[in-house]
Amino acid sequence: MVHKKRKAVLHYHDVMLEETDMDTLEEGQWLNDNIMSFYMEYMERQVIPIETSDMLLLRPTMSQLIAHTPGKWPLYREGLTVVMIDESFVLSLVTGNPKDLVGVLPPHIDKKRLIFVPINNGTPETANNGTHWALLVYSRPTNTFYYYDSLHSTNIDEGERTSKRMIPLLGTGKALLSKVKPPAFTPVSTPQQSNGTDCGLMVIAIMDRLIKQAMRCDTDNALEIDHPNKIRSPNDTRSVLKSLIRELQRKAKSASPTSFSL
C-alpha cells in the first residue's frame, strides 16, 4: 500500500496545515479539526484584542478531551444543592488527579468570561472523525452554556455532556460547603445549513459573528444571533479561509504581521 506523502502548506504558530487539511475546504467535504484549530488560532492572535483576554477559544482536541476523559463527574439535578469541598477536590472527580486535565488545558479557564467550544460527534480515538459540528459557548456573567446547531439538534447530547463535564473546570465552587447553582444549558435559534457537510463552515461563521458581537458589547445579548442574515454563507466562509491561508503563505517569510481579517 502506497501512502500519499504529507505536504505542509502553512505553519501558523501552533498549527501546521497540510494539503489534506486544505482538501476539507472543498465543496461537499466535512471540515476537519485542523482547519477549525487554525481559524481559532488566527482569531486569538490577530482579531481578538490582547486586552480582551477574557475570551477563550477551546481547540477541538481539548473539547474532545473534556468530553471523553473517563472518570467520575459531579452529578447535578435541578433544585438540589451541590456541595463542593474545594477546587482540587472537584477537579479530582474529573480524572482522579487534577493535573491530568489542568496541565494540558489553557491557563485561567476558570476565569474566562466567554469560552467557545466546538462540538463534534466523533471520538478521540481517531483523528478527524465524526459527522457533524456544533458550537457551545459558556458565558460566566449569565452562568449559561449556549448551544448553536445548524442541523436541528443533531449534537445536543454531545453538547450537554461536554457542558456538564466542564463544570468542575469553571471555578464556580471553591468555597467550603458553598451552594452552587449549576450552569443553565440553552439552545439558541441558529441559521440552518442546506446540506449535510457545511456544519464546520457554519460553526466558524457563527463563532466569527459572536466573537465580534462580544468585542463590541458586554451584555447578555452578545450571544444572541442579532442578524441571522449577516452570518457569512458556507461558500463565502470557504473562500475567506482559502484567501486567508494564501495571504499567510505569502507573508510566511516576513516578520511583519498580516493585516488580513475575517
C-alpha positions in Angstrom: 0.0 0.0 0.0 1.4 3.4 -1.1 0.8 6.2 1.3 0.5 9.8 0.0 3.4 11.9 1.1 2.3 14.5 3.6 2.9 18.0 2.3 2.9 21.1 4.5 1.0 24.1 3.3 1.4 26.6 6.2 2.9 26.6 9.6 1.0 29.2 11.6 2.2 29.3 15.3 0.8 26.1 16.9 -1.0 24.8 13.8 0.6 23.0 10.8 -1.7 22.9 7.8 -1.2 20.2 5.2 -2.7 19.6 1.7 -5.1 17.0 3.2 -6.4 19.7 5.5 -6.9 22.1 2.5 -8.9 19.3 0.8 -11.6 19.6 3.5 -12.2 23.2 2.4 -13.6 21.9 -0.9 -17.3 21.9 -1.6 -19.0 18.8 -0.3 -16.2 18.0 2.2 -16.5 17.8 6.0 -14.2 20.5 7.6 -11.6 18.8 9.8 -10.2 19.6 13.2 -7.0 21.2 11.9 -8.8 23.9 9.8 -11.0 24.6 12.9 -7.9 25.0 15.1 -6.3 27.2 12.5 -9.2 29.6 12.5 -9.3 29.8 16.3 -5.5 30.4 16.4 -5.8 33.2 13.9 -8.7 34.8 15.7 -6.9 34.8 19.1 -3.7 36.2 17.6 -5.0 38.7 15.0 -8.6 39.6 15.6 -9.4 39.5 19.4 -7.5 42.4 21.1 -4.8 41.4 23.5 -6.6 43.3 26.2 -9.7 41.2 25.6 -8.1 38.2 27.4 -11.3 37.1 28.9 -12.3 35.1 25.8 -11.1 31.6 25.3 -11.4 29.6 22.1 -11.1 26.0 23.1 -9.5 23.8 20.4 -11.3 20.7 19.1 -8.8 18.4 20.7 -9.4 20.0 24.1 -13.1 19.8 23.7 -12.8 16.1 22.9 -10.5 15.5 25.8 -13.0 17.1 28.2 -16.0 15.2 26.7 -14.4 11.8 26.6 -11.9 11.7 29.5 -13.1 8.7 31.7 -13.6 9.2 35.4 -16.2 10.3 38.0 -18.1 13.6 37.4 -20.3 15.6 39.7 -24.0 14.9 39.2 -26.3 18.0 39.1 -30.0 17.9 39.3 -32.4 20.9 39.1 -33.4 22.0 42.6 -30.7 20.2 44.5 -28.0 21.9 46.4 -24.5 21.0 45.2 -21.7 20.9 47.9 -18.1 21.1 46.8 -15.2 20.9 49.2 -12.7 22.9 47.2 -11.4 23.2 43.6 -8.8 20.5 44.0 -11.5 18.1 45.3 -13.8 19.0 42.4 -11.1 18.5 39.8 -10.0 15.2 41.4 -13.5 14.0 40.5 -12.6 14.5 36.8 -9.8 12.1 36.4 -8.6 11.2 39.9 -5.7 13.7 39.5 -6.4 17.4 38.9 -3.1 17.7 37.0 -4.4 15.2 34.4 -6.6 17.9 32.8 -5.4 21.2 34.2 -1.9 20.6 32.9 -3.0 20.4 29.3 -5.8 22.8 29.2 -5.3 26.6 28.5 -4.5 28.6 31.7 -7.1 30.5 33.6 -10.0 28.6 32.1 -11.7 29.2 35.5 -11.7 33.0 35.0 -12.7 33.5 31.3 -15.8 35.5 30.6 -16.6 33.6 27.4 -15.4 30.1 26.4 -16.1 29.0 22.8 -16.2 25.2 22.4 -16.6 23.4 19.1 -18.6 20.2 19.5 -18.4 17.2 17.2 -19.9 13.7 17.5 -16.7 11.9 16.9 -14.4 10.1 19.4 -10.8 10.9 20.3 -9.5 7.5 19.3 -9.3 8.6 15.6 -8.4 12.0 14.3 -10.8 13.9 12.2 -13.7 11.6 12.6 -17.4 12.4 13.4 -20.1 13.6 11.1 -21.3 16.9 12.5 -20.0 20.1 14.1 -22.0 22.3 16.5 -20.9 25.2 18.9 -21.1 25.6 22.7 -20.4 28.9 24.4 -20.1 29.3 28.1 -20.9 32.8 29.5 -19.7 33.5 33.0 -21.8 36.6 33.5 -25.0 34.6 32.9 -23.6 31.2 34.1 -25.1 29.7 31.0 -24.0 27.3 28.2 -25.4 28.5 24.9 -25.8 25.8 22.2 -25.8 26.5 18.5 -26.6 23.8 15.9 -27.0 24.4 12.2 -28.7 20.9 11.7 -31.6 21.0 14.2 -30.3 19.5 17.4 -28.0 16.8 16.0 -25.2 17.2 18.5 -27.3 18.3 21.5 -26.4 15.2 23.5 -22.7 15.8 23.0 -23.2 19.5 23.8 -24.9 18.7 27.1 -22.3 16.1 28.1 -19.5 18.5 27.4 -21.2 21.3 29.3 -21.6 19.0 32.4 -18.0 17.8 32.2 -16.8 21.4 32.0 -18.5 22.4 35.2 -15.7 21.3 37.6 -13.2 23.3 35.5 -15.1 26.6 35.7 -14.1 27.6 39.2 -17.6 28.1 40.4 -17.5 26.0 43.6 -14.4 26.8 45.6 -15.9 27.7 49.0 -16.4 25.1 51.7 -20.0 24.0 51.8 -21.0 26.6 49.3 -24.2 26.3 47.5 -23.5 26.1 43.8 -26.2 26.6 41.1 -25.2 24.6 38.0 -25.0 26.5 34.7 -28.0 26.5 32.5 -28.0 24.9 29.1 -29.8 27.0 26.5 -30.2 26.0 22.8 -30.2 29.2 20.6 -32.1 29.7 17.4 -29.5 29.1 14.7 -29.4 29.5 10.9 -29.7 26.1 9.3 -27.3 24.5 6.7 -28.7 23.4 3.4 -26.8 20.1 3.1 -25.0 17.5 5.3 -21.4 18.8 5.0 -21.3 22.5 5.7 -21.6 22.3 9.5 -18.0 23.2 10.2 -18.2 26.3 8.0 -21.4 27.3 9.8 -19.7 26.9 13.2 -16.8 29.1 12.0 -19.2 31.7 10.6 -21.4 31.8 13.8 -18.3 31.9 16.0 -16.9 34.8 14.0 -20.2 36.7 14.4 -20.5 36.0 18.1 -16.9 37.0 18.9 -17.2 40.3 17.1 -20.5 41.0 18.8 -18.9 40.2 22.2 -16.0 42.5 21.4 -18.5 45.4 20.9 -20.9 44.5 23.7 -20.6 43.1 27.2 -24.3 42.5 27.6 -26.2 39.2 27.6 -27.4 40.0 24.1 -23.9 39.5 22.8 -24.5 35.8 22.5 -27.8 36.1 20.5 -27.5 36.0 16.8 -28.7 39.5 16.3 -28.9 39.4 12.5 -29.0 35.9 11.0 -28.8 37.3 7.5 -25.3 38.7 8.4 -23.9 35.2 9.2 -21.5 34.5 6.4 -22.6 31.8 4.0 -20.6 28.5 3.8 -19.3 29.3 0.4 -18.2 32.8 1.5 -16.6 31.3 4.6 -14.8 28.7 2.5 -13.5 31.5 0.2 -12.4 33.7 3.0 -10.5 30.9 4.7 -8.7 29.9 1.5 -7.8 33.6 0.8 -6.5 34.0 4.4 -4.3 30.9 4.1 -2.9 32.1 0.8 -2.2 35.5 2.3 -0.4 34.0 5.2 1.6 31.8 2.9 2.8 34.9 1.1 3.7 36.5 4.3 5.3 33.5 5.9 8.8 34.6 5.2 8.1 38.1 6.5 8.3 39.1 10.2 5.5 41.7 9.8 2.1 40.7 11.0 -0.7 40.3 8.4 -3.5 42.8 8.3 -5.8 40.4 6.6 -9.0 39.8 8.6 -12.0 37.5 8.5 
